[in-house]
């Protein structure tokens, strides 16, 4: 029982990070109908921003512990950096290609991804870096021997707050309504006076800054970061987005949690060797039996 | 006209590349190749070993060189990847025409480079690959360190006799020949000596989340966990083990040896843990202390075991060349096989029939992020 409780918690804290990345995939797909494969690398840039911000204005050495306020500031800083990155990439790279075939823009996204990965190796170095201890990790909950640390709890809560915040933006604000309108029908939305470019930029900024936040939370939980760290979490978050129904925001959150739990259970009870095979096997099964994902709605092709 | 111009450039380029391609080494230089992970997740392995080897070469050249010639070292980075290791060893032998190769630290990479040296009949000495299969690849492949069956015995004895613990869990890296090999030897040896292995879990190098495995291990209540793996992964494993409330000592092997092992939060997580390795910097032996002083003067850091071993790998290669009186690979190989009681900085080196060195191991304890000498175990 102890083991089970601990495993569920391990899975949820891993899954919440996948969920945050998956949100970016799903939002951008919802608006532009394209998979931004560079999204996992935006997540990596977020982690590195946190690493450098942590060193620059929190403390001289990486072993020091910052205050909660400082940790929050660093996370906001990383979100600003990745938000700006997302905005710039969209304006410089994706916007000129908006009228091109979908395949062109997809290949370009892979190019951006490789550029960030190997550019990162050049700038940051290829060795893993130890992420600063932004918060001290104290065991807070102890249920029947299952120890739950404060950091994984912080990760879970922060991810939850960000997801609720996103939901509020999309459902309650004017720009959120505009996003939904563009997602539903871009041409009709622009005829109603919605500035499509602004909506797309906004979507990229929000999606990328969520990935940046995920980078910080990841660093908090798994304090070893390197320029290629975004590849696998990025792919798994993509699976999570498809699992939940690509384009569907609650679906991405749900998908992330499911993938996180599944991975943890496969590793803990079956074998870590099959972990990734099972995650991607599920993607195949879903595409076979429910191509729209768990919460996705069937889209009618208009001719 | 334009076409002619481009073809001229192309011809010139080909000419330049083919000339630089057959670098025979000017007559007064002996070319020795080295491959190592200067970047990537195990970067300190390559950096330390190349530093140690450079020191050996520099000293040799300052004291008049070898066979009347200067030795020139060519070092390539393999990024810690076996495929890359193959490429650079090929390049060392075919393009640079080296007469001997030194490397790698990681057994998986040595196993990738060694067959190429063997095929081309170029002697290769690995400073620190402990997996027994490395030197089994052929008669041109040597090592200056002990092998894993011995290391497994050392660790088993230490856990049972010194720590007096009987229930141990095992966590190994399935992507790594060193880790799986050592884990298998340990499992067998520890059981033979009367210990109990309560759980075996695995991961793949590069994983960041180990909590699922550690939680399964925790459920079996082991008294210690043996983790034969490399320092980058162990760093994260130790932090996560403490996070989920696993407080038992973690025991490791020579793959832990790196100043980066205790980086960040792992400094506290690994307090009071132990690992086996090749040499202790606390050993008062004048040879060891002299090497530490020289190394510190040149690199401004304390050498780790990989630096010591690479220095010794250089020394026995030069010794074999001196005895052979030539750099002809076959004769050098024959002399390498005869090395006996050679006094290096890691102790007496004798090459046995399997081309392995027979040497004692030391156990180090981690205290305040530093590696303190605990005990020596003779073969």
Interface residues (C-beta under 8 A of the other chain):
Chain A: X2 X3 X6 X7 X10 X11 X14 X62 X63 X125 X126 X127 X128 X130 X131 X132 X133 X137 X139 X142 X145 X146 X147 X149 X151 X152 X218 X221 X222 X223 X224 X226 X229 X263 X264 X265 X267 X268 X269 X271 X272 X273
Chain B: X39 X40 X41 X43 X79 X174 X201 X202 X203 X204 X207 X208 X209 X211 X212 X213 X215 X216 X218 X219 X232 X235 X236 X239 X240 X243 X244 X245 X260 X263 X264 X265 X266 X267
